[in-house]
Amino acid sequence: MEALHYIYLRGPSPVGKIAAGLEISLSAASQLVDRLVKKGLVTRSEDGSDRRLTVNTLTNAGSEIVRSMRERRSAWFNSIANVMPGDKRRAFLEGLESFLQVSLADEENLDRACVKCGIQHGSFCVIEQLKDARAGC
């Protein structure tokens, strides 16, 4: 799921980028992609800029699995958060954002967190806000 999710968020990706993003060995990523190709969830094609490389792209079935997982995860989280009283929910979110700001003080951790969080970036993304603040935006 993490590999599918990585490709979903990052787009067509070579095995090396998948390995780095998931923090696994190149060999493990290659075997993982092989299994995903055999299951019809990922396709391989030549990289347009370098024919020695291949890029891995989600198939429609792979995209649907990721979309479904994201919807279920979001519904689960919302079902819990919606039961919390409003003031507690706000305090939880503020505490979580504060935790992320401190834990992501290291630039390298920002990129690592992007792969793991699984949310499309937008102005609401704490990581994007931290990156913008560091860049002086």
N, C-alpha and C positions, 0 to 999 in steps of 0.2 A: 504494500500500500504506500509506503514511504517513497519508493521509486516512482510509482505512478503519480503520486502527489507532486513530487519534485518536477517531473516533466510537465504536469498540468500547470504548475505555477511558472515555470521557467521557459516553457516551449521546447521545441526540438533541441535535444541535448546529446552531445557525445558521451560515451561511457565514462571517460575521464572526469568530466564535470559532474556526472551523477555520483561517481565514487567519492569525489571531494565533497560534494554537497551532503551526502549521507554519512560521510566519515567512515567509509569502508574501503577495503583494498580494491585495486583495479580488477583483480581476478574475481573477487566476490561480486563486484558490480557487473562484470561481463557475464558471469554465470546467471546472475539475477535477470539481466536483460534477455539473455537467451531463453529463460523460462517464460518471461512475459511475452516474447515473440511467439513461442510455441503455443501459448494460450490465446493468441490473437488479440492481445491487449496493447501491444507496441509493434510498430514497424520500423525497419532500418532502411536508410537510404544514404546515398553518397552525399557528403558535404559539398555544397556548391562551390566553395572557395578552395577546398583541398580534397581531391579525390581519394587520398589515402585514408581519410577519416570518414566515419559513418555517424549519422545523427539518428537518434531514436525519437520517434513521434508516437503519441497516443493514437490508437484507433478509436473509432466511434464507441466501441464497447469499453475500451479503457477509460475514455472520457466520462462515459455514463457511470461507471463504477465510482470514479472519484467524485463526480457531482452528487451521487446518491449518498456516499459516505459523508461528504461535507454537509449536506442537508440534514442527515440524521444527527451528526455531531452538534450542529447548530441548534436543532430542535431540542436535543437533550440538555444542552447548556441553558437555553432559554427557559426550559421547563423548570429548571432548578432556580435560576435567577429570578424568574417571575413570582416564585413563592416567597422570596425574601421581601421584607418590608422595604419601601423605597429608600429610606435613609440608610439602611444596612447595605442595600445593593450599591448605592453611591459610594459608601465608605469602602466596600470591598473593591470596587473598580478603581477608586483613587489609590488605595493601598497597593493594588496590583500594578498600576502604572508607576507608582513610586518605586516599587521593588524592581521593575524592569529598568527604570532609569539608572538605578544604582548598579544593578547586575550587568548592565550593558554599557558600562563606562568604557570598556575596552573596545576599540574599533572592530577587532576581529570577531568579538562576540555578537556584534550587530549583524554581520553577514551570516553567522551560524544560526542565529535566532530566526532570521528570515526564512530559512529553509524549513525550520521546525514548526513555526506557528501555523502555517497553512491558510492564512487569510490574504486575500488580494489586497494590495496596498491602496491606501487612500489617505485623505487628509486626517482621518481619525486614527491611523496607525501610529502607535507610540514609537515604533522604530523609525518610521519615516519622519516623525516630528523631531526625534533625536538627531537624525542625519541632517535635517534641514537646519536645526539649531547650530550644529557643529560647522555647517557650511556657511553660516551667516545669512540664511534665507529668512 
